[in-house]
Amino acid sequence: MASSHLAALQKSTIVRTFWVLERLVPGIGARWAEALWFSVPRSRVGHDEPTGPGRRFQLRVRGRTVVGEVWGDGPVVYLQHGWGGWRGQLGALVDPLVEAGHRVVAFDAPSHGDSDPGPAGPGRGTVLEFADALAAAVGTHGPAHAVVAHSLGCTATAIAMRDGLAATRLAFVAPLVEVVPYTHGFASRFGFGERVRTRMVRRFERRFGMPMSSFDLTATARQPTPPPLLVAHDRDDRETRWPDSRALSRAWPNARLLTTSGLGHRRILSEREVVAEVVRFVRGDGAEHLAS
């Protein structure tokens, strides 16, 4: 109770401060908002690992150590967690994929789980660091038969593919399809307006050297031959938006949308029917079709 009261007081202070910055010095507000945006929530390591330990490995990615595990043998399936997550969150997929004849590789992105902090230091990270770690894992463990990604990990997968990573199949669970709309929700959450928000977005674009639209998953759909895609999303997800996944599945050639209800953003990862459908898709059982 005390900790929740303290958190409420801290948020109230942040909102009041942003109210002042919005009106007087929006540039400073944007700098602070950027720092908050790239702050990584604490991973719940060890609390959601529904499978046995694999063979542990380490990778060096831009001078930092990335920690992961590998299970089984066969065509490789990579599991990419989302923002504030860790490799165990997709653990419900490991045993079924191994039983289906696959080698499964999962890792913690920089500043997540057991991996080293990213270049910006402890508790800070970016989606590009996720993409770099995925590319390094593929470089070490072999070509990707499939990538199964969650939330922001889907964006990281799309970025890695834009930069040359190839995958035969993709499964996106609760993807963040477009980034810019979430900056509006972020502004509302912390109590700042358009003067700070637009400057914050410009800071993002200077940091990455590209427009924010470059991170939209629909851009990957427009590549010459995108791989077959399964999108799984819960209608009651409060973190990423199901209608965006419906739009993505319609824009992506050879895509299918699996919709659930009542699971939210994370429980969908361990739902038995979702896991079974992802495994069937990775195996290539059944013909893909455009989602309706």
Secondary structure in CASP SS format (residue, H / E / C, confidence):
PFRMAT SS
TARGET T0000
AUTHOR 0000-0000-0000
METHOD secondary structure of the structure
MODEL  1
M C 1.00
A H 1.00
S H 1.00
S H 1.00
H H 1.00
L H 1.00
A H 1.00
A H 1.00
L H 1.00
Q H 1.00
K H 1.00
S H 1.00
T H 1.00
I H 1.00
V H 1.00
R H 1.00
T H 1.00
F H 1.00
W H 1.00
V H 1.00
L H 1.00
E H 1.00
R H 1.00
L H 1.00
V C 1.00
P H 1.00
G H 1.00
I H 1.00
G H 1.00
A H 1.00
R H 1.00
W H 1.00
A H 1.00
E H 1.00
A H 1.00
L H 1.00
W H 1.00
F C 1.00
S E 1.00
V C 1.00
P C 1.00
R C 1.00
S C 1.00
R C 1.00
V C 1.00
G C 1.00
H C 1.00
D C 1.00
E C 1.00
P C 1.00
T C 1.00
G C 1.00
P C 1.00
G C 1.00
R E 1.00
R E 1.00
F E 1.00
Q E 1.00
L E 1.00
R E 1.00
V E 1.00
R C 1.00
G C 1.00
R E 1.00
T E 1.00
V E 1.00
V E 1.00
G E 1.00
E E 1.00
V E 1.00
W E 1.00
G C 1.00
D C 1.00
G C 1.00
P C 1.00
V E 1.00
V E 1.00
Y E 1.00
L E 1.00
Q E 1.00
H C 1.00
G C 1.00
W C 1.00
G C 1.00
G C 1.00
W C 1.00
R H 1.00
G H 1.00
Q H 1.00
L H 1.00
G H 1.00
A H 1.00
L H 1.00
V H 1.00
D H 1.00
P H 1.00
L H 1.00
V H 1.00
E H 1.00
A C 1.00
G C 1.00
H C 1.00
R E 1.00
V E 1.00
V E 1.00
A E 1.00
F E 1.00
D C 1.00
A C 1.00
P C 1.00
S C 1.00
H C 1.00
G C 1.00
D C 1.00
S C 1.00
D C 1.00
P C 1.00
G E 1.00
P C 1.00
A C 1.00
G E 1.00
P C 1.00
G C 1.00
R E 1.00
G C 1.00
T C 1.00
V H 1.00
L H 1.00
E H 1.00
F H 1.00
A H 1.00
D H 1.00
A H 1.00
L H 1.00
A H 1.00
A H 1.00
A H 1.00
V H 1.00
G H 1.00
T H 1.00
H H 1.00
G C 1.00
P C 1.00
A E 1.00
H E 1.00
A E 1.00
V E 1.00
V E 1.00
A E 1.00
H E 1.00
S C 1.00
L H 1.00
G H 1.00
C H 1.00
T H 1.00
A H 1.00
T H 1.00
A H 1.00
I H 1.00
A H 1.00
M H 1.00
R H 1.00
D C 1.00
G C 1.00
L C 1.00
A C 1.00
A E 1.00
T E 1.00
R E 1.00
L E 1.00
A E 1.00
F E 1.00
V E 1.00
A C 1.00
P C 1.00
L C 1.00
V C 1.00
E C 1.00
V C 1.00
V H 1.00
P H 1.00
Y H 1.00
T H 1.00
H H 1.00
G H 1.00
F H 1.00
A H 1.00
S H 1.00
R H 1.00
F H 1.00
G C 1.00
F C 1.00
G C 1.00
E H 1.00
R H 1.00
V H 1.00
R H 1.00
T H 1.00
R H 1.00
M H 1.00
V H 1.00
R H 1.00
R H 1.00
F H 1.00
E H 1.00
R H 1.00
R H 1.00
F H 1.00
G C 1.00
M C 1.00
P C 1.00
M H 1.00
S H 1.00
S H 1.00
F H 1.00
D C 1.00
L H 1.00
T H 1.00
A H 1.00
T H 1.00
A H 1.00
R C 1.00
Q C 1.00
P C 1.00
T C 1.00
P C 1.00
P C 1.00
P C 1.00
L E 1.00
L E 1.00
V E 1.00
A E 1.00
H E 1.00
D E 1.00
R C 1.00
D C 1.00
D C 1.00
R C 1.00
E C 1.00
T C 1.00
R C 1.00
W H 1.00
P H 1.00
D H 1.00
S H 1.00
R H 1.00
A H 1.00
L H 1.00
S H 1.00
R H 1.00
A H 1.00
W C 1.00
P C 1.00
N C 1.00
A E 1.00
R E 1.00
L E 1.00
L E 1.00
T E 1.00
T E 1.00
S C 1.00
G C 1.00
L C 1.00
G C 1.00
H C 1.00
R C 1.00
R H 1.00
I H 1.00
L H 1.00
S C 1.00
E C 1.00
R H 1.00
E H 1.00
V H 1.00
V H 1.00
A H 1.00
E H 1.00
V H 1.00
V H 1.00
R H 1.00
F H 1.00
V H 1.00
R H 1.00
G C 1.00
D C 1.00
G C 1.00
A C 1.00
E C 1.00
H C 1.00
L C 1.00
A C 1.00
S C 1.00
END
